[in-house]
Amino acid sequence: MLLVIRGACASIQQRRYLSEVELNTPVLLIEDGVYQYAQLKQAALTLYVNINDGLARGIDIEQSHRCAESHMIELTQKHPHWIDVK
């Protein structure tokens, strides 16, 4: 499963999913979800952040968390079941 976060603020639904996510479950921050990067990078998550969304919003993303469009496609193909949280 892949957890995709689009919203700038953590919703109740998102907090529930994050509390139940397994360590190897990838979490992808896209669109305004990149604003949560500073908070979520501290958690024990397999975290990816869309490079273009981060750059457009002035978010400094560590190299190990950067995710290009091509890698996003690979993630969605590898994980056919995903949850999209706004």
Secondary structure, 3 states (H helix, E strand, C coil): CEEEECCCCCCHHHHHHHHHCCCCCEEEECHHHHHHHHHHCCCCCEEEEEHHHHHHCCCCCCHHHEECHHHHHHHHHHCCCEEEEC
